[in-house]
Amino acid sequence: MKFLGTLLLLLLIAAAVAAGVIYLPYGPTTETFVDIAPGTSTESIAAQLERSGVIRSRYGFYLLRLTKGGRLQAGEYRFDRKLPMTDVYQHILHGEIYTRALTIPEGFNIFDIAQAVEAAGFGSRDAFLAAERQHTELIAAWTDGPPPASLEGYLFPDTYQFSRHATPLQILSAMVRRFHQETAQLGLIHDIPQTVIMASLIEKEVRQDAERPLVAGVFVNRLAKGIPLATDPSVIYAALLDNRWRGTIYASDLQSPSPYNTYKHAGLPPGPIANPGIAALRAAMRPARTDYLYFVSDAAGHTRFSATLQEHAQQVQSYRQAQKH
């Protein structure tokens, strides 16, 4: 009886110790990362967590594995406070990996996106810009003729979540994949390059979604009549490509021989000038039927449309007068 009593006491002590190891909060008080590679065994995961100071004992983790089971998921995990081992186990079981947000607004061009990537901590602007220009194979299915100069136009604006170690190719692939998903829902399956170019111009020219189809209609009418589109955003983009954008449009910019200079060259520019969102893409696919050939923004941020050059001149004069007051 004495032996059984001693054994029972020892078992109770062991259970108490195990419970303390598993259920009492433990871990770092500062930010700590544990990166679990695909295919890592339970034993190695437990050892990583113990070495990183996230759990007290790897043996408690083994016990949880035996009792709770499930599939532990690879990825990088962030711990910044003390947690019971049961919570640590659940994080890894459910794959609650650490990610950072990357937000790409509608109308960002490849230069803007590269800057946003650097600001979010995913690497240098220059390296990402080089990748944007290198990995045009990602959009080969939608483009024809000569290979495009970059992925401009096909990096869908959205908020993405990526691991800290995401490569430029992984980030770009996710954006192109989202473009494919969104345009498939829109029914964009024909004339994709031309539609994306048109949508990028619309995106940069007008802020009000309701006005986008009218702007698209103006562009369609000008293209049909062989009138240059004369869009300032395309001139700015030409300057950006040549690394000579100075924050304002100069006379020399309007005389640039760049094929993106839509004041000198009729027709669409050779590629998109930004990455359009849904509203701009929809407008490019379904432009309004109108007689308008001109438009100008007013002081309130809306767009005034005209069918004749005389009407347009009056609208421009009204806008300039409003700016003086």
C-alpha positions, 0 to 999 in steps of 0.5 A: 500500500505504501508503494502504491501511495508513493507511486500515486504521489509521484504520478500526481506530481508529474501530472502537476508539472506537466500541467504547469508546462502546458497550461501556464503562460510562458514565452518571450516578452519581445518580438520573436519569430520562428520559421518552420520549413515545410516537412519539419518533424514534430520533434524539430518544431518542438526543438525550435520553439524551445530554443527560441524561448517560446515554450518551456519544454519540447516534451510538453509539446510532444504530449500535446501532439499525442493528445491533440493530433492534427497537422502542424503547418509550415510558415513563419510564426510571430510571438511577442508575449507569454502564452500557454503551450496549448495556444502555441500549438493551436497557432501552428495547428491552424497555420496562423502564420505572420504576414505583412500587409501590402496595399496597392491603390487603384492607379498605382504604376510600377514605380509606385508599387515598387516604392510601396513594396520597399516601404512595407519592408519587402525589399528594395524598390530597385530590385522590385522594379527590376522584377516587374520588368523581368517577369513578363512571362506571367502575362504571356497568355494575355499579350500578343506581338513583342514581349511587353516591357513590364507587368504594368497594367496587370498588377491588380490593385488590392490589399495583400498579405505576404510573409516577410520573406516573400520574393518579388516573383511571389508578390508579382505572381499573386497580383497577376493571379488576382488580375486574372480572377477579377477580369474573368469575373468581368468577362474580359476575355477578348482584346485584353491588352487594348482594354487594359491600356484604355482602362489605365488611361481612364483610371488616371484621368477621372476619379468619379466612377460614374464618369468613367464610361463617359471618358471611355466614350470620349477616347473611343470617339477620338480614336475613331476620328484619328484625333490624338488622345492628348492625355496628360497622364500618358505624358507624365508616364513617358517622363517617368520611363525616361527618368526625367519627370520633374513634378510638372508637365513642361513644353519639352514633355509635350514634344517628347518623341516617346510613343507614350506621348499621346499629344504627338501620336494618335491611337493608344500608347503601346502599353498601360500607364498604370494598374486599373481597378474594376471600375476603370476596366468595366468602363473600358469594356463598356464605354458610353455612347456619346458625341463628346470629344473633349473633357476637362476637370472642374474645381470640384473634382468632377469632369465637364464634357464637350462635343466641340472644341469651342465648348471645350475652350469655354469649359477650360476657361471656366475652370481657370477662372474658378482656380483664381478664386 
